Each structure stands twice: as structure tokens, then as C-alpha cells.
Amino acid sequence: PPPTCPSISIVMMRRVLLVVIFLGSCFLFGFDYLFPLRVPQPPHAFLHPGRPVILSHRGSRSLNPENTILAFENSLLLGADVIETDVRLTKDNVLVCFHDENVARTTNGSGIVRSFTLQEIKYFDAGYHFTPDNGTTFPFRGKDVRISTLREVYEKFPSSYINIEIKDDDPYAADKLYEEIEAHPGWEQYVVVVGQYCKSLGHFRSLSLSKGKNIASAACENDVITFLLHSFLRTSRVWYTFVQDFVPKAFQVPVRSGLLSLDSSFFVSCAHAMGKYIHYWVVNDPREMRRLVEIGADGLITDRPDLAAQIFRDMGIKEQPSQEEKDRIKSLSGKSFFIPEFDVVEVHTCTSIGCVAVQSLENSLLMASVIVVGIILCCYIPYYRSRSSSSSRSSSSSGMKGPSSSSSSSSSST
């Protein structure tokens, strides 16, 4: 007879599978210890100053007209470490500090930023709609507060750290931003570039690396989703070591996005294990500020740098201001900046497919829960009715038998 292959028992196959799983788990969990991470510190001081930093969101939009020179100046005075701003291209390809695609929300104009030249957009009143008391007063109307260009911001604050978000989903905006940074030698040491759109941000990174600059950047949405997935699977170190280079220096994320809670010590520790920094936005509540710092946040992006600075001083992170600074702040309060009577709520809107899928999962789970409850009710109600009717029939039949049995017993006793 022809030779036959020896059969492998099912027990042996299970043992081999268990050994493979055990060795793979040991490799994944022990990779950090076998190959300790050596992350070169980037030359961007505000990412690793040895303490958390305060980033003024659009230059403290709750205290001043957002993304204006006035807002940036007052935020630094009130204790911010970093100016946070957004840039968009005008019709004549000049980068201006502006958040929305349309100018209507913050100015007395209307229309897309990209449809105006710089001269036209400078005509609008950037403080027209700012109100600290929910519409009762508008203290900056007609006060010559204008939309600023990125170059004007550099000329006003050449040695201040700045966090620049590219708002246009257009690689050309990344080209113009790189040209602007390169035009000012040494400014790259003060800049971190971020962007919600991975296409424009990825183009900026590639351009920066090809020119030998390696300007620091934060993660886009797809970067965050990928990192979260590998962190939960405990495969982040292996993935970013052997498969994909992890270029971003920091994560700038909301506290929560849909079902995902990103304000956990697990997420922070995973990022720190990869040598990355965590900045949370937009944090305006003092208790939330303290909690995030306590779990290891490296930065808070806030509309209220005044509150954040006070929390940092109470925690011993920042030094107390001098008497001269206190007097200056007191003199400018209610004139150059205004303490708001209400808080602006920031809603995270996804742009990438992965982020949209994660956020829509919440609605999907809610709908599934409603459907399951509906099915249970549809099945239980007929069952409950049938049980009720059967119990009522049994009780009525027992009631009919009661008198006859009692009469028979009485006759027998007679």
C-alpha cells in the first residue's frame, strides 16, 4: 500500500495554536521592554517644556474677537503659552487667520473667504458679532478690529509659540504655509502645524521632510483612529516600528467624540509610550482642566486662558504673575477684553470616513437598542395577555366549582 501521512491529532493542533498565541502575546506585550523607545526630542520647545502648556483657542475667542491680533495679545498677557489659530487662503492666495469657510458668523460681511481678495477681506469688521453677554452689547463694533494675515501675526509675535491649523482641504494651502514659515528663518522652532484634513496636512509633512526642515505637526483624524485601534490591540509599537512611520509629534483631540472617550489615562499613557504629546480641546471648565492635567495631558486648548492659568498656578505648574502684570490685567479688563457671561460649546464634526463611522456607531447602537426593546415588547405583550387570560379562566372555573363542593359537603354532614 502507498505510504500515508501521519495524522495530527486535534489535541496537538490545539496545543500548537495555544503556543503560537502565547508567544505572539509575549512578543506584543514584551516589545516595549525588549526594544525600549528612544524618541529624539524635536526642537520645538512648547511640545516638551517639562510641564503642561496653555494654548489659547483662536486667541481666547470668549474674551476677544477670535483670531485677531487683539485676541492673541491679550491671551499671552493672561497666561497662555501658545497662540492657537486657523489659516485659510484668500482669492489672491494670502493666508489669513480665520476659522469658518464663510465670514458671516464673526464679521459684518457674507461670503466664502476664498472668494475675497486680501484688500476686500480687510474691509470687514472682525469684531462685529463679538458679544460677552449673549447679544446685549457688542463692544468691538466699529473699533477697527480687522482680520489678520499670518505674516502680520509673525511680525507682531516673532518669538511666541504658535499652533497653526490648516482649514482648507487643499494641498496648495500647505504649500503657501510652508513658504510663509520658510520666509522667516528660525520660525519653524516656534511652530506646530495641525489639520483636520489628512490630505493637506500630509502634503505639508512631505514637503517639510523633503526640504530637510521636519517642522513639527500633530495627527489628523485618520492618524488618531489608526493609533486608537492599535492601542486597544496592543500592537502600536510593532505597527509603527515595522509597518508605518509615525510622523506626528502630538495628538490634539477632543475630550469625547461620539462613543469614544479620549480623556482616559490609558490613551494618554499609550501616546506617551510612543513619545507623543496630548493636547485636549476645547476645555473651558476649571474642574475639567484640573482633571485632564492630573491624568497626564500635555496641553489644554481653551477659550479661557485666564482660568487655565489660575488652575496651573494653584497646581504649582505656573508661577504667580508679578504685581505689575496684575495691575495691567485689571486695567484692561472690561476695556481690551471682556469676561463672558456664557460658555461656547465646541462640537467635533468628523471629516474622515473612519471618524464618521465611529461617531455614527453611537446612533447605530441606539437604534439597535430601540429595535431590541421593541422586539422584546412585541413578544412579551402577547405572552403576558395569554397568561392573564389563562389565569382568569382558571380562577373563574375554580369559582364555579366552589359552591357545588360546599353544598355536597353540607348534605353529607346532614
Secondary structure, 3 states (H helix, E strand, C coil): CCCCCCCCCHHHHHHHHHHHHHHHHHHHHHHHHHCCCCCCCCCCHHHCCCCCEEEEECCCCCCCCCCCHHHHHHHHHCCCCEEEEEEEECCCCCEEECCCCECCCCCCCCCEHHHCCHHHHCCCCCCCCCCCCCCCCCCCCCCCCCCCEHHHHHHHCCCCEEEEEECCCCHHHHHHHHHHHHCCCCHHHHEEEEECCHHHHHHHHHHHHHCCCCCCEECCHHHHHHHHHHHHHCCHHHHHHHCCCCCCCEEEEECEECCEECCCHHHHHHHHHCCCEEEEECCCCHHHHHHHHHCCCCEEEECCHHHHHHHHHHCCCCCCCCHHHHHHHHHHECCCECCCCCCCCCCCCCCCHHHHHHHHHHHHHHHHHHHHHHHHHHHHHHHHHHHHHHHHHHHHHHHHHHHHHHHHHHHHHC
